[in-house]
Amino acid sequence: MEKRREKRLKKRSLIKVDDKAGMLLDISEDGIKVALPSLPTHRQIRISLQLEGEEFNLSGTIRWIKKTFSAHGSNELGIRIEDPPPTFITAVARIAGPIIAQ
């Protein structure tokens, strides 16, 4: 099994996956965990989210799915971000900055 390259940071935010509303649960420079009420129909997906006041439209691949029953949704998904732009990586680093400094 492939290990994560980057540490995930807990971050709660609204997100869209293939135009379906969901909740961002955690984030790294190359992946996210989200909760959705229903599953996307394809492994290759489109992601829209805001970080640090900037809107990002990204492409991703679903790596895993876990059925749960929580306030955020009934499906958790691990998504690998395909070719994240430098501005996305910078935004994630800004979020991580205060966490790393503690």
C-alpha positions in Angstrom: 0.0 0.0 0.0 1.3 3.4 -0.9 2.1 5.7 2.0 1.1 9.3 2.2 3.9 11.6 1.1 2.6 14.7 3.0 1.1 15.1 6.5 -2.6 15.7 6.5 -3.9 18.8 8.3 -7.4 18.9 9.8 -9.4 21.5 8.0 -13.1 21.9 7.9 -14.6 23.7 4.9 -17.4 23.4 2.4 -16.3 21.8 -0.9 -17.8 20.6 -4.2 -16.9 17.3 -5.7 -18.3 16.9 -9.2 -20.8 19.7 -8.4 -22.0 17.9 -5.2 -21.7 19.7 -1.9 -19.6 18.1 0.8 -17.3 18.8 3.7 -13.5 19.0 3.5 -12.2 17.0 6.5 -8.4 17.2 6.0 -5.9 18.4 3.5 -2.3 18.0 2.3 -0.4 19.4 -0.7 -1.4 16.4 -2.8 -4.6 15.0 -1.3 -7.8 15.6 0.7 -10.3 13.7 2.7 -13.9 14.7 2.2 -17.3 13.6 3.4 -20.2 13.4 0.9 -23.8 12.4 1.2 -23.6 10.4 -2.1 -20.7 8.9 -4.1 -19.4 10.3 -7.4 -20.0 8.1 -10.4 -16.3 8.1 -11.6 -12.9 7.7 -10.0 -11.6 10.9 -11.9 -13.3 13.9 -10.3 -13.5 17.7 -10.3 -13.0 19.5 -7.0 -13.9 23.1 -6.1 -12.8 24.6 -2.8 -11.6 27.8 -1.2 -8.4 28.1 0.8 -7.1 31.3 2.3 -9.7 33.3 0.3 -8.7 31.8 -3.0 -10.9 29.6 -5.2 -9.3 26.4 -6.5 -10.7 24.1 -9.3 -8.7 20.9 -9.2 -8.7 17.4 -10.7 -8.4 14.4 -8.5 -8.6 10.6 -8.3 -10.6 8.8 -5.6 -8.1 6.5 -3.8 -10.4 5.0 -1.2 -14.0 5.2 0.1 -15.3 4.5 3.6 -19.0 4.3 4.5 -19.7 6.3 7.7 -22.6 7.9 9.4 -21.6 11.3 10.7 -22.8 14.9 10.7 -20.7 15.6 7.7 -22.1 12.9 5.4 -22.3 9.2 5.0 -19.3 8.6 2.8 -15.7 9.6 3.4 -13.4 9.7 0.4 -9.6 9.9 0.1 -8.7 11.9 -3.0 -5.3 12.4 -4.6 -5.0 15.8 -6.2 -3.6 15.5 -9.7 -0.9 18.1 -10.6 -1.7 20.6 -7.8 -0.9 24.1 -9.0 1.8 26.0 -7.1 -0.8 28.4 -5.7 -2.6 25.5 -4.1 0.6 24.2 -2.5 1.4 27.6 -1.2 -2.1 28.0 0.3 -1.8 24.6 2.1 1.7 25.7 3.4 0.2 28.9 4.8 -2.5 26.8 6.7 0.3 24.4 8.0 2.5 27.3 9.1 0.8 28.0 12.4 0.4 24.3 13.2 4.1 23.6 12.6 5.1 26.6 14.7 3.3 25.3 17.8 
